[in-house]
Amino acid sequence: MAFCPMCGAQLAEGAVCTKCSVSAGTSPAAIVTVPAGLTDNVAGALAYVTIIPAIVFLVLEPFNRKRFVRFHAFQCLFFAVAWTVLWIGLSILGHIPFLGWATLLLWPLISLAGFVIWLILVLKAYQGQMFKLPVIGNMAEQQAGA
């Protein structure tokens, strides 16, 4: 009794597997499989999840050679730095007596704006577009290289 080299199902000698259309006599080395992995648009979108995937994509070999993934990883890192600087600045302004009340009203609006920008970046990357933020996008494009 022969076995399918692809899925392991029992086959009659010389028969073709009904599940994967591979004949019983085919050697496992002759079977061509599609390599599994992330497409560029999924990797670009995942780069925005946190800074950790962005750093991982800049370090790992198949992704750090792709300009699209590098661009989105760098833009994520620069956006995270700009976002952190903005939050620190608002926190400092929040400790000033009169400006503290004004920043109390700004926090939710700025949070919502940041979430919308982040959502747009994720969706544009998933659609395969290199959507650039005004200043950060140019810096990311320069770092990603041509």
Secondary structure by P-SEA (a helix, b strand, c coil): cccccccccccccccccccccccccccccccccccccccaaaaaaaccccaaaaaaaaccccccccaaaaaaaaaaaaaaaaaaaaaaaaaaaaacccaaaaaaaaaaaaaaaaaaaaaaaaaaaaaccccccccaaaaaaaaacc
